[in-house]
Amino acid sequence: MRMLVHGHRKLSASVRLARRKPSILFISLIIVILLSCTSKVVKPPIPKDIAPAEIPKFAFTQLKNQKSFQFYLRFKTDFPTLTEAEFKGKVVLPDQEERTGVWHRSGEKFLERIKGIGNFQYEGKNDKWEIHPRGEESNILIPIERILLFSEFELKSKDSRALVFTFQPNLIFLDPTQSKRMNGLLTINSSHLLPLRIAVSDSAKTAFWEIQFFNFNRQNKISFPFTPKVIIQLIADSKIDNKTKAILLDRFQQLGFRVKVRTYAADLGPRLEIQSEKDIAETQLNLIISQGKVEIYSGEWLAVLDEKTSDPEQIRYFQFKPVKLSELIFTNPAIERASANLDQGPEPILELYLKAKLQPPDKEKLVFLLLDNEIIGYTQVLENQLIDRMQFKAIGDVLKVKTIAAVINSGMMKPTLKLLAKKEI
């Protein structure tokens, strides 16, 4: 009997434990979920013995090293008219922002929705989105940088949680007449040196600007509306496959254009329609839709074009000057990447980086760059020098050089595309 009772007690304990297990698992699951929702701060190395006055500048560096953050912003000014506003927003680094808020101005209330990306912003008005050049109203990093990098700070207090600094603010829009004495407080997290709060105001609170930071690295992306302004019609000499569309999209994206591409059949051949949010100059557009066939030839200038001794197949013209091409040195597959170099004088240079070094020539050579069989630039190659990159000049302005770099980087297309029409919507 004792054995039975003892066994029964053991069984009851097992049952009770089994009954507790789901609740333990449930609690553990909740803890894991909560921990996964906690903001994860990206922590680049903090310099040792950093001076207190330099911490605010470093805090801006820390902020820009995060993947994203959210903010709460409010401000007030009484000049030229009483204006108050408050916003909730989120930033996805390096250049995306979304904010929604309310303005109170002259007794009226306005709702504002705005999204910024790159060099332009979307403004929500009457259930529609309008696209405009980007301003400070959709880029909170501008005033933050102005404060943290260009103010003089004094450490007021510190503990294990926060560092508090005082400073003289430089937010001119709060007090355009410079008639008020403005003071600022900056709070920085003691552990990871990220800004937590920036507050600026005058003693009477007739003007203030305050931002709070939170939820670091929770936001992965911001969705943006597509608002086409231009429709471009192209025709192709052969089938337009998905690879061709991908190459075109990549070229537009490299150059900062948001576009949509669709294809359809027509009597005259395959058609391609591009919807773009921004207008594109026809000269740039013709470069973007080019095949992108790159050839590098050695050659020479011809002072006199002698038809008897010159092979017509090897004669090209560059800026109305005849050129005789000699040896094909390399084509697209040999190129690692292209870039626009704007730091070597007033003239932009197109740089081609090669996948493998070329053997040095036995004498100095003049080398020409051809895009779709047309010479667009040239360079000198020195003797006895290994070649891992080439710098071509005389191509044109910055926009042209950047466009050609994008075309080369995206790869070559098979079909030949021609512009049929371009119109604003």
MARNU-249252 format. One record per residue (C-alpha): z, x negated, y negated. Coordinates in nm, 2 decimals. Example, Ala and Ser with C-alpha at 12.3 -4.5 7.8 and 13.67 -1.06 7.14 Angstrom:
// MARNU-249252
<node w="0.78" u="-1.23" v="0.45"/>
<node w="0.71" u="-1.37" v="0.11"/>
***
This chain:
// MARNU-249252
<node w="0.00" u="0.00" v="0.00"/>
<node w="0.08" u="-0.28" v="-0.23"/>
<node w="-0.25" u="-0.44" v="-0.16"/>
<node w="-0.43" u="-0.11" v="-0.23"/>
<node w="-0.24" u="-0.07" v="-0.56"/>
<node w="-0.30" u="-0.43" v="-0.65"/>
<node w="-0.67" u="-0.39" v="-0.57"/>
<node w="-0.68" u="-0.07" v="-0.78"/>
<node w="-0.53" u="-0.25" v="-1.07"/>
<node w="-0.78" u="-0.53" v="-1.04"/>
<node w="-1.06" u="-0.27" v="-1.03"/>
<node w="-0.92" u="-0.09" v="-1.33"/>
<node w="-0.91" u="-0.42" v="-1.53"/>
<node w="-1.27" u="-0.49" v="-1.43"/>
<node w="-1.37" u="-0.14" v="-1.54"/>
<node w="-1.19" u="-0.18" v="-1.87"/>
<node w="-1.36" u="-0.52" v="-1.93"/>
<node w="-1.69" u="-0.37" v="-1.84"/>
<node w="-1.63" u="-0.09" v="-2.09"/>
<node w="-1.55" u="-0.35" v="-2.36"/>
<node w="-1.86" u="-0.56" v="-2.30"/>
<node w="-2.11" u="-0.33" v="-2.48"/>
<node w="-1.89" u="-0.33" v="-2.79"/>
<node w="-1.85" u="-0.71" v="-2.78"/>
<node w="-2.23" u="-0.75" v="-2.74"/>
<node w="-2.29" u="-0.50" v="-3.02"/>
<node w="-2.06" u="-0.69" v="-3.26"/>
<node w="-2.22" u="-1.02" v="-3.16"/>
<node w="-2.56" u="-0.86" v="-3.23"/>
<node w="-2.45" u="-0.74" v="-3.57"/>
<node w="-2.31" u="-1.08" v="-3.66"/>
<node w="-2.64" u="-1.25" v="-3.56"/>
<node w="-2.84" u="-0.99" v="-3.78"/>
<node w="-2.61" u="-1.05" v="-4.08"/>
<node w="-2.64" u="-1.43" v="-4.04"/>
<node w="-3.02" u="-1.40" v="-4.02"/>
<node w="-3.03" u="-1.20" v="-4.34"/>
<node w="-2.82" u="-1.46" v="-4.53"/>
<node w="-3.02" u="-1.66" v="-4.79"/>
<node w="-3.12" u="-2.00" v="-4.66"/>
<node w="-3.13" u="-2.25" v="-4.94"/>
<node w="-3.38" u="-2.54" v="-4.92"/>
<node w="-3.17" u="-2.85" v="-4.99"/>
<node w="-3.37" u="-3.16" v="-5.10"/>
<node w="-3.15" u="-3.47" v="-5.12"/>
<node w="-2.92" u="-3.46" v="-5.43"/>
<node w="-2.92" u="-3.80" v="-5.61"/>
<node w="-2.59" u="-3.98" v="-5.58"/>
<node w="-2.38" u="-4.02" v="-5.90"/>
<node w="-2.60" u="-3.78" v="-6.09"/>
<node w="-2.48" u="-3.76" v="-6.45"/>
<node w="-2.34" u="-3.41" v="-6.55"/>
<node w="-2.59" u="-3.38" v="-6.83"/>
<node w="-2.88" u="-3.43" v="-6.59"/>
<node w="-2.76" u="-3.16" v="-6.34"/>
<node w="-2.94" u="-2.87" v="-6.52"/>
<node w="-3.27" u="-3.06" v="-6.51"/>
<node w="-3.22" u="-3.12" v="-6.14"/>
<node w="-3.13" u="-2.76" v="-6.09"/>
<node w="-3.48" u="-2.66" v="-6.21"/>
<node w="-3.63" u="-2.91" v="-5.96"/>
<node w="-3.41" u="-2.74" v="-5.69"/>
<node w="-3.53" u="-2.40" v="-5.79"/>
<node w="-3.90" u="-2.49" v="-5.77"/>
<node w="-3.84" u="-2.64" v="-5.43"/>
<node w="-3.73" u="-2.31" v="-5.29"/>
<node w="-3.98" u="-2.08" v="-5.12"/>
<node w="-3.87" u="-1.77" v="-5.31"/>
<node w="-3.59" u="-1.61" v="-5.50"/>
<node w="-3.50" u="-1.28" v="-5.67"/>
<node w="-3.36" u="-1.23" v="-6.02"/>
<node w="-3.21" u="-0.97" v="-6.25"/>
<node w="-3.31" u="-1.01" v="-6.61"/>
<node w="-3.19" u="-0.82" v="-6.92"/>
<node w="-3.22" u="-0.89" v="-7.29"/>
<node w="-3.18" u="-0.74" v="-7.63"/>
<node w="-3.29" u="-0.82" v="-7.98"/>
<node w="-3.27" u="-0.63" v="-8.31"/>
<node w="-3.56" u="-0.80" v="-8.48"/>
<node w="-3.82" u="-0.68" v="-8.59"/>
<node w="-3.69" u="-0.36" v="-8.42"/>
<node w="-3.41" u="-0.28" v="-8.18"/>
<node w="-3.54" u="-0.36" v="-7.83"/>
<node w="-3.37" u="-0.37" v="-7.50"/>
<node w="-3.50" u="-0.43" v="-7.15"/>
<node w="-3.38" u="-0.50" v="-6.80"/>
<node w="-3.58" u="-0.60" v="-6.49"/>
<node w="-3.55" u="-0.67" v="-6.12"/>
<node w="-3.79" u="-0.92" v="-5.99"/>
<node w="-3.89" u="-1.16" v="-5.72"/>
<node w="-4.07" u="-1.49" v="-5.72"/>
<node w="-4.27" u="-1.65" v="-5.44"/>
<node w="-4.33" u="-2.02" v="-5.52"/>
<node w="-4.54" u="-2.17" v="-5.65"/>
<node w="-4.71" u="-1.91" v="-5.87"/>
<node w="-4.64" u="-1.55" v="-5.77"/>
<node w="-4.41" u="-1.30" v="-5.93"/>
<node w="-4.34" u="-0.93" v="-5.93"/>
<node w="-4.10" u="-0.74" v="-6.16"/>
<node w="-4.02" u="-0.38" v="-6.24"/>
<node w="-3.81" u="-0.27" v="-6.53"/>
<node w="-3.74" u="-0.05" v="-6.83"/>
<node w="-3.79" u="-0.11" v="-7.20"/>
<node w="-3.60" u="0.07" v="-7.47"/>
<node w="-3.78" u="0.03" v="-7.81"/>
<node w="-3.74" u="0.24" v="-8.12"/>
<node w="-3.58" u="0.53" v="-7.94"/>
<node w="-3.85" u="0.54" v="-7.67"/>
<node w="-3.83" u="0.44" v="-7.30"/>
<node w="-4.11" u="0.26" v="-7.12"/>
<node w="-4.14" u="0.17" v="-6.75"/>
<node w="-4.32" u="-0.16" v="-6.68"/>
<node w="-4.46" u="-0.28" v="-6.35"/>
<node w="-4.62" u="-0.62" v="-6.36"/>
<node w="-4.73" u="-0.88" v="-6.10"/>
<node w="-4.85" u="-1.24" v="-6.18"/>
<node w="-5.05" u="-1.48" v="-5.96"/>
<node w="-5.23" u="-1.80" v="-6.07"/>
<node w="-5.38" u="-1.75" v="-6.41"/>
<node w="-5.39" u="-1.37" v="-6.42"/>
<node w="-5.15" u="-1.07" v="-6.40"/>
<node w="-5.17" u="-0.71" v="-6.30"/>
<node w="-5.02" u="-0.44" v="-6.52"/>
<node w="-4.95" u="-0.10" v="-6.37"/>
<node w="-5.05" u="0.18" v="-6.61"/>
<node w="-5.10" u="0.55" v="-6.53"/>
<node w="-5.10" u="0.49" v="-6.15"/>
<node w="-5.37" u="0.22" v="-6.19"/>
<node w="-5.36" u="-0.15" v="-6.21"/>
<node w="-5.52" u="-0.35" v="-6.49"/>
<node w="-5.59" u="-0.72" v="-6.47"/>
<node w="-5.53" u="-0.95" v="-6.77"/>
<node w="-5.48" u="-1.32" v="-6.84"/>
<node w="-5.14" u="-1.42" v="-6.73"/>
<node w="-4.86" u="-1.45" v="-6.99"/>
<node w="-4.49" u="-1.53" v="-7.00"/>
<node w="-4.40" u="-1.17" v="-6.93"/>
<node w="-4.50" u="-1.23" v="-6.56"/>
<node w="-4.38" u="-1.59" v="-6.52"/>
<node w="-4.00" u="-1.62" v="-6.54"/>
<node w="-4.03" u="-1.99" v="-6.47"/>
<node w="-4.16" u="-2.06" v="-6.82"/>
<node w="-3.83" u="-1.96" v="-7.01"/>
<node w="-3.62" u="-2.11" v="-6.73"/>
<node w="-3.80" u="-2.44" v="-6.76"/>
<node w="-3.78" u="-2.43" v="-7.14"/>
<node w="-3.40" u="-2.39" v="-7.12"/>
<node w="-3.32" u="-2.63" v="-6.83"/>
<node w="-3.55" u="-2.91" v="-6.93"/>
<node w="-3.53" u="-2.90" v="-7.31"/>
<node w="-3.17" u="-2.81" v="-7.39"/>
<node w="-2.87" u="-3.04" v="-7.43"/>
<node w="-2.59" u="-2.94" v="-7.20"/>
<node w="-2.22" u="-3.01" v="-7.19"/>
<node w="-2.01" u="-2.96" v="-6.88"/>
<node w="-1.73" u="-2.71" v="-6.96"/>
<node w="-1.57" u="-2.65" v="-6.62"/>
<node w="-1.62" u="-2.71" v="-6.25"/>
<node w="-1.46" u="-2.62" v="-5.92"/>
<node w="-1.57" u="-2.61" v="-5.55"/>
<node w="-1.79" u="-2.30" v="-5.62"/>
<node w="-1.96" u="-2.36" v="-5.96"/>
<node w="-2.03" u="-2.59" v="-6.25"/>
<node w="-2.04" u="-2.42" v="-6.59"/>
<node w="-2.23" u="-2.58" v="-6.89"/>
<node w="-2.26" u="-2.48" v="-7.25"/>
<node w="-2.57" u="-2.54" v="-7.45"/>
<node w="-2.76" u="-2.45" v="-7.77"/>
<node w="-3.05" u="-2.22" v="-7.66"/>
<node w="-3.41" u="-2.24" v="-7.77"/>
<node w="-3.53" u="-1.89" v="-7.70"/>
<node w="-3.70" u="-1.83" v="-8.04"/>
<node w="-3.81" u="-1.47" v="-7.96"/>
<node w="-3.45" u="-1.36" v="-7.96"/>
<node w="-3.39" u="-1.47" v="-8.32"/>
<node w="-3.73" u="-1.54" v="-8.49"/>
<node w="-3.56" u="-1.58" v="-8.83"/>
<node w="-3.32" u="-1.85" v="-8.69"/>
<node w="-3.04" u="-1.67" v="-8.88"/>
<node w="-2.79" u="-1.62" v="-8.59"/>
<node w="-2.58" u="-1.88" v="-8.42"/>
<node w="-2.67" u="-1.85" v="-8.05"/>
<node w="-2.47" u="-1.99" v="-7.77"/>
<node w="-2.56" u="-2.04" v="-7.40"/>
<node w="-2.38" u="-2.06" v="-7.07"/>
<node w="-2.53" u="-2.20" v="-6.75"/>
<node w="-2.37" u="-2.15" v="-6.41"/>
<node w="-2.48" u="-2.38" v="-6.13"/>
<node w="-2.37" u="-2.37" v="-5.76"/>
<node w="-2.16" u="-2.67" v="-5.69"/>
<node w="-2.29" u="-2.72" v="-5.34"/>
<node w="-2.67" u="-2.70" v="-5.37"/>
<node w="-2.71" u="-2.73" v="-5.75"/>
<node w="-2.92" u="-2.42" v="-5.78"/>
<node w="-2.88" u="-2.21" v="-6.10"/>
<node w="-2.69" u="-1.89" v="-6.05"/>
<node w="-2.68" u="-1.75" v="-6.40"/>
<node w="-2.81" u="-1.83" v="-6.75"/>
<node w="-2.67" u="-1.63" v="-7.04"/>
<node w="-2.76" u="-1.66" v="-7.41"/>
<node w="-2.62" u="-1.45" v="-7.70"/>
<node w="-2.48" u="-1.45" v="-8.05"/>
<node w="-2.11" u="-1.37" v="-8.11"/>
<node w="-2.18" u="-1.01" v="-8.21"/>
<node w="-2.40" u="-0.94" v="-7.91"/>
<node w="-2.68" u="-0.82" v="-8.13"/>
<node w="-2.92" u="-1.05" v="-7.94"/>
<node w="-2.88" u="-1.17" v="-7.58"/>
<node w="-3.08" u="-1.29" v="-7.28"/>
<node w="-2.94" u="-1.31" v="-6.93"/>
<node w="-3.08" u="-1.39" v="-6.59"/>
<node w="-2.90" u="-1.40" v="-6.25"/>
<node w="-3.05" u="-1.56" v="-5.94"/>
<node w="-2.99" u="-1.44" v="-5.58"/>
<node w="-3.15" u="-1.39" v="-5.23"/>
<node w="-3.31" u="-1.73" v="-5.21"/>
<node w="-3.59" u="-1.76" v="-4.96"/>
<node w="-3.59" u="-1.40" v="-4.83"/>
<node w="-3.93" u="-1.30" v="-4.97"/>
<node w="-4.24" u="-1.43" v="-4.79"/>
<node w="-4.51" u="-1.27" v="-4.99"/>
<node w="-4.60" u="-1.03" v="-5.27"/>
<node w="-4.88" u="-0.78" v="-5.23"/>
<node w="-5.13" u="-0.76" v="-5.51"/>
<node w="-5.38" u="-0.48" v="-5.59"/>
<node w="-5.75" u="-0.55" v="-5.59"/>
<node w="-5.92" u="-0.43" v="-5.91"/>
<node w="-6.29" u="-0.53" v="-5.90"/>
<node w="-6.47" u="-0.57" v="-6.23"/>
<node w="-6.80" u="-0.71" v="-6.12"/>
<node w="-7.04" u="-0.63" v="-5.83"/>
<node w="-7.28" u="-0.91" v="-5.71"/>
<node w="-7.58" u="-0.83" v="-5.49"/>
<node w="-7.72" u="-1.11" v="-5.28"/>
<node w="-8.01" u="-1.13" v="-5.03"/>
<node w="-8.03" u="-1.37" v="-4.73"/>
<node w="-8.33" u="-1.51" v="-4.54"/>
<node w="-8.14" u="-1.48" v="-4.21"/>
<node w="-7.85" u="-1.30" v="-4.05"/>
<node w="-7.52" u="-1.32" v="-4.23"/>
<node w="-7.25" u="-1.39" v="-3.97"/>
<node w="-6.87" u="-1.40" v="-4.00"/>
<node w="-6.87" u="-1.77" v="-4.05"/>
<node w="-7.10" u="-1.74" v="-4.36"/>
<node w="-6.87" u="-1.48" v="-4.51"/>
<node w="-6.56" u="-1.70" v="-4.44"/>
<node w="-6.73" u="-1.99" v="-4.61"/>
<node w="-6.81" u="-1.78" v="-4.91"/>
<node w="-6.46" u="-1.64" v="-4.93"/>
<node w="-6.31" u="-1.99" v="-4.91"/>
<node w="-6.53" u="-2.12" v="-5.20"/>
<node w="-6.43" u="-1.83" v="-5.42"/>
<node w="-6.06" u="-1.87" v="-5.34"/>
<node w="-6.07" u="-2.24" v="-5.41"/>
<node w="-6.20" u="-2.16" v="-5.75"/>
<node w="-5.94" u="-1.90" v="-5.83"/>
<node w="-6.15" u="-1.59" v="-5.77"/>
<node w="-6.02" u="-1.29" v="-5.58"/>
<node w="-6.32" u="-1.12" v="-5.41"/>
<node w="-6.42" u="-0.89" v="-5.13"/>
<node w="-6.73" u="-0.94" v="-4.93"/>
<node w="-6.93" u="-0.70" v="-4.72"/>
<node w="-7.27" u="-0.71" v="-4.56"/>
<node w="-7.53" u="-0.44" v="-4.49"/>
<node w="-7.89" u="-0.42" v="-4.37"/>
<node w="-8.18" u="-0.34" v="-4.60"/>
<node w="-8.56" u="-0.32" v="-4.58"/>
<node w="-8.60" u="-0.66" v="-4.76"/>
<node w="-8.35" u="-0.84" v="-4.54"/>
<node w="-7.98" u="-0.88" v="-4.49"/>
<node w="-7.78" u="-0.80" v="-4.80"/>
<node w="-7.44" u="-0.92" v="-4.91"/>
<node w="-7.22" u="-0.75" v="-5.17"/>
<node w="-6.94" u="-0.93" v="-5.35"/>
<node w="-6.68" u="-0.75" v="-5.55"/>
<node w="-6.49" u="-0.98" v="-5.79"/>
<node w="-6.20" u="-0.92" v="-6.02"/>
<node w="-6.34" u="-1.16" v="-6.28"/>
<node w="-6.68" u="-1.22" v="-6.41"/>
<node w="-6.87" u="-1.53" v="-6.29"/>
<node w="-7.12" u="-1.72" v="-6.49"/>
<node w="-7.46" u="-1.71" v="-6.32"/>
<node w="-7.49" u="-2.09" v="-6.32"/>
<node w="-7.16" u="-2.12" v="-6.13"/>
<node w="-7.24" u="-1.83" v="-5.90"/>
<node w="-7.57" u="-2.00" v="-5.79"/>
<node w="-7.37" u="-2.31" v="-5.70"/>
<node w="-7.11" u="-2.11" v="-5.51"/>
<node w="-7.38" u="-1.93" v="-5.30"/>
<node w="-7.57" u="-2.25" v="-5.23"/>
<node w="-7.61" u="-2.37" v="-4.87"/>
<node w="-7.40" u="-2.68" v="-4.95"/>
<node w="-7.62" u="-2.93" v="-4.77"/>
<node w="-7.51" u="-3.28" v="-4.88"/>
<node w="-7.72" u="-3.59" v="-4.84"/>
<node w="-7.64" u="-3.94" v="-4.97"/>
<node w="-7.94" u="-4.17" v="-5.02"/>
<node w="-7.99" u="-4.52" v="-5.15"/>
<node w="-8.27" u="-4.54" v="-5.40"/>
<node w="-8.40" u="-4.67" v="-5.73"/>
<node w="-8.51" u="-4.55" v="-6.07"/>
<node w="-8.89" u="-4.56" v="-6.12"/>
<node w="-9.01" u="-4.67" v="-6.46"/>
<node w="-9.36" u="-4.56" v="-6.39"/>
<node w="-9.46" u="-4.31" v="-6.12"/>
<node w="-9.74" u="-4.47" v="-5.92"/>
<node w="-9.90" u="-4.20" v="-5.70"/>
<node w="-10.08" u="-4.46" v="-5.49"/>
<node w="-9.77" u="-4.65" v="-5.39"/>
<node w="-9.51" u="-4.38" v="-5.40"/>
<node w="-9.45" u="-4.14" v="-5.11"/>
<node w="-9.42" u="-3.79" v="-5.25"/>
<node w="-9.17" u="-3.70" v="-4.99"/>
<node w="-8.93" u="-3.96" v="-5.12"/>
<node w="-8.97" u="-3.88" v="-5.49"/>
<node w="-8.71" u="-3.67" v="-5.67"/>
<node w="-8.62" u="-3.62" v="-6.04"/>
<node w="-8.28" u="-3.65" v="-6.20"/>
<node w="-8.25" u="-3.55" v="-6.56"/>
<node w="-8.63" u="-3.58" v="-6.59"/>
<node w="-8.63" u="-3.93" v="-6.46"/>
<node w="-8.82" u="-4.01" v="-6.14"/>
<node w="-8.62" u="-4.15" v="-5.85"/>
<node w="-8.75" u="-4.31" v="-5.53"/>
<node w="-8.52" u="-4.24" v="-5.23"/>
<node w="-8.50" u="-4.50" v="-4.96"/>
<node w="-8.24" u="-4.48" v="-4.68"/>
<node w="-8.03" u="-4.18" v="-4.58"/>
<node w="-7.67" u="-4.31" v="-4.57"/>
<node w="-7.47" u="-4.00" v="-4.46"/>
<node w="-7.46" u="-3.62" v="-4.47"/>
<node w="-7.19" u="-3.34" v="-4.45"/>
<node w="-7.02" u="-3.44" v="-4.12"/>
<node w="-6.92" u="-3.78" v="-4.26"/>
<node w="-6.72" u="-3.63" v="-4.55"/>
<node w="-6.35" u="-3.57" v="-4.51"/>
<node w="-6.31" u="-3.39" v="-4.85"/>
<node w="-6.43" u="-3.38" v="-5.20"/>
<node w="-6.23" u="-3.36" v="-5.53"/>
<node w="-6.28" u="-3.36" v="-5.90"/>
<node w="-6.13" u="-3.67" v="-6.07"/>
<node w="-6.05" u="-3.60" v="-6.43"/>
<node w="-5.84" u="-3.91" v="-6.50"/>
<node w="-6.11" u="-4.18" v="-6.54"/>
<node w="-6.24" u="-4.11" v="-6.89"/>
<node w="-6.40" u="-3.82" v="-7.07"/>
<node w="-6.65" u="-3.76" v="-6.80"/>
<node w="-6.54" u="-3.58" v="-6.48"/>
<node w="-6.62" u="-3.76" v="-6.16"/>
<node w="-6.68" u="-3.61" v="-5.81"/>
<node w="-6.50" u="-3.81" v="-5.54"/>
<node w="-6.61" u="-3.80" v="-5.18"/>
<node w="-6.36" u="-3.93" v="-4.92"/>
<node w="-6.52" u="-4.03" v="-4.60"/>
<node w="-6.39" u="-3.98" v="-4.24"/>
<node w="-6.48" u="-4.34" v="-4.15"/>
<node w="-6.54" u="-4.65" v="-4.35"/>
<node w="-6.91" u="-4.75" v="-4.40"/>
<node w="-7.02" u="-5.11" v="-4.35"/>
<node w="-7.07" u="-5.29" v="-4.68"/>
<node w="-7.42" u="-5.34" v="-4.80"/>
<node w="-7.56" u="-5.70" v="-4.83"/>
<node w="-7.65" u="-5.63" v="-5.19"/>
<node w="-7.56" u="-5.39" v="-5.47"/>
<node w="-7.71" u="-5.05" v="-5.42"/>
<node w="-7.78" u="-4.75" v="-5.63"/>
<node w="-7.68" u="-4.44" v="-5.44"/>
<node w="-7.78" u="-4.08" v="-5.52"/>
<node w="-7.60" u="-3.75" v="-5.42"/>
<node w="-7.83" u="-3.46" v="-5.32"/>
<node w="-7.71" u="-3.10" v="-5.29"/>
<node w="-7.97" u="-2.87" v="-5.12"/>
<node w="-8.24" u="-3.14" v="-5.18"/>
<node w="-8.17" u="-3.17" v="-5.55"/>
<node w="-8.02" u="-3.49" v="-5.70"/>
<node w="-7.70" u="-3.40" v="-5.89"/>
<node w="-7.53" u="-3.74" v="-5.94"/>
<node w="-7.54" u="-4.11" v="-5.87"/>
<node w="-7.32" u="-4.42" v="-5.83"/>
<node w="-7.33" u="-4.79" v="-5.77"/>
<node w="-7.22" u="-4.94" v="-5.44"/>
<node w="-7.11" u="-5.31" v="-5.46"/>
<node w="-7.21" u="-5.57" v="-5.20"/>
<node w="-6.97" u="-5.69" v="-4.93"/>
<node w="-6.73" u="-5.40" v="-4.99"/>
<node w="-6.61" u="-5.15" v="-4.73"/>
<node w="-6.67" u="-4.80" v="-4.84"/>
<node w="-6.42" u="-4.52" v="-4.77"/>
<node w="-6.50" u="-4.31" v="-5.08"/>
<node w="-6.77" u="-4.27" v="-5.34"/>
<node w="-6.74" u="-4.17" v="-5.70"/>
<node w="-7.04" u="-3.99" v="-5.85"/>
<node w="-7.09" u="-3.95" v="-6.22"/>
<node w="-7.34" u="-3.77" v="-6.45"/>
<node w="-7.29" u="-3.44" v="-6.26"/>
<node w="-7.18" u="-3.22" v="-6.55"/>
<node w="-6.88" u="-3.06" v="-6.70"/>
<node w="-6.54" u="-3.00" v="-6.53"/>
<node w="-6.63" u="-2.65" v="-6.41"/>
<node w="-6.95" u="-2.78" v="-6.24"/>
<node w="-6.77" u="-3.07" v="-6.07"/>
<node w="-6.49" u="-2.85" v="-5.94"/>
<node w="-6.74" u="-2.59" v="-5.81"/>
<node w="-6.94" u="-2.86" v="-5.62"/>
<node w="-6.62" u="-3.00" v="-5.47"/>
<node w="-6.53" u="-2.65" v="-5.35"/>
<node w="-6.88" u="-2.60" v="-5.20"/>
<node w="-6.86" u="-2.93" v="-5.01"/>
<node w="-6.50" u="-2.87" v="-4.89"/>
<node w="-6.59" u="-2.53" v="-4.75"/>
<node w="-6.88" u="-2.66" v="-4.53"/>
<node w="-7.25" u="-2.58" v="-4.51"/>
<node w="-7.39" u="-2.23" v="-4.46"/>
<node w="-7.70" u="-2.16" v="-4.25"/>
<node w="-7.87" u="-1.87" v="-4.44"/>
<node w="-8.02" u="-1.92" v="-4.79"/>
<node w="-7.87" u="-1.67" v="-5.03"/>
<node w="-8.04" u="-1.55" v="-5.35"/>
<node w="-7.89" u="-1.35" v="-5.64"/>
<node w="-8.05" u="-1.00" v="-5.68"/>
<node w="-7.82" u="-0.85" v="-5.94"/>
<node w="-7.48" u="-0.88" v="-6.11"/>
<node w="-7.32" u="-0.59" v="-6.30"/>
<node w="-6.99" u="-0.49" v="-6.44"/>
<node w="-6.82" u="-0.18" v="-6.30"/>
***
